[in-house]
Amino acid sequence: MQHELALSPGSGTPTSCDSVIAAEHEDWCFSRTVVVLAPGDRLDVEALRRSVGLQGRQLLLLSVGYPPTPDQRTGIDAAMQLATDRGIPFEARLAWTMDEALDLVSPLDEVLQCLAERLPCCDGGLPGQREQR
């Protein structure tokens, strides 16, 4: 009896596992939806909600820098809640640098830009100004 891997090309007899995944859809189970949050970024939860839709792909949130800023922590919590509500696998990872974060991204991943606009007080605003939501 000759054993063959079902997904490898070969000249043997096809098995019931051959061609289960169509070629144009073969990477869906290996790709993730990725959001990168740099220290000055804020997650736009509604944009993430629209972008993720009801996909079953894993959601990976990469937070860059240590310690995470309050906006990064809020974004992680909101993304985790969204993933829980939709039954999507979720992972949050801390990367020390942007280069380290980009090393975690695969060519099969879809990187989303779901960032809210930065508020003036966070980009060199006057001291003592408070963020308004």
N, C-alpha and C positions, 0 to 999 in steps of 0.2 A: 504494500500500500504506500503510495507516494503522498506526502503531506505538502500542502501549499497554503501560503497566506492568502486569505480571501481578497485583500486589497492590493496585492502585488500583481504586476502583469506577468502572465505566464501562458504557456501553451497547453496547460492541463485542462481538465474538465471543469466548467464553471460550477461554483457551489451556490448555495442559497444566499450567501452573504455578498456575492458579486453584484455590483451596480446598485446597491441599496441607496446610496447617496448620489444624486445626479451631479455631474462634474461642475456645473455652475453653482451648486450649493454646498460643495464639499467642505468649504472653510467655515461655515456658519457655526459649527460646534466648537471650533478652535479660536474664534475671535471673541473679543470682549469690547464693551463700550467703556472708554477711558475718559476721565476728566482729571485735569491737572490743576491744582490750586497752588499758586505761588503765594508768598507771604502777604502781598497786598491785595489779593483777589478775594472776591465774594462770590459764592455760588448763586446763580439765578435758578432757584428750585423749579419755577414754572417752565423755564426753557429746558431744563433737564427732563422734567415730566413729559413735555411735548416730544423731545428728541428720543427718549427711551421708548416711549409708546408702550406696547404690551409685549415687546420682544422678550425672549427667554434667555438672551445672552447675559453673561456675567457682567456686572457693573464694577469697575475698578476705579476708585478715587485715590489719586496720588497727591499727598500733601507735601509740599516742598518747604524745608527749613525746620529748625527746632529752636524753641518750642513752638507748637502750632499757635497761630494767632486766634483770637476769639472768633473771627469770621471763618477761619478754616475749620475750627471745631464745630461751629454752627452748620457749616456746609456738609461736614462728615455726618453729623447727626441727621440732617435733612435727607441726604442721599441714602443713608441706612434705612430711614423710615420709609422712603419711597420704594426701595428694593423690597423691604418686608411686606409692604402693602400689595405689591405686584407679584410677589413670589419669585423675585429675581435673585440669583446668587450675588452676594455683595462682598467686596473686600476693600478695605482702606489700608493704604501703606504710607509710611513716612519715608521720604527721601531727603537726604541731607542737602543735595544740590539738584539743580535742574538736569544736569547731565546724568546723575544717578536715576532720576525719575524717567528720563527718556530711554535709559537702558532697560527699563522694565516694560517698555511698549514694544509689542510685536508688530511686524508688517501686516498681520491679519486684523489687528485691532482698529476700531473706529474711535478716533480721538475727537471728542466734542468740545466746543467752546461754549460753555453754559455759564459765563461769568457776567455778573451784574456790573453796571458802570461803577467806577470808583467814585467815592464821595469826595468833595473838595477838602473836607477836614482830614482825610487820610492821605492826601497828596500835597502836603505842605501848607495846609490851612493854618489859620491863626491858633496859637495855643489857647486852650480853654474852650474852643468850639466843640460842641457835642454833635455826634452823629444823629441825624433825624431819620426816622423810618416811617 
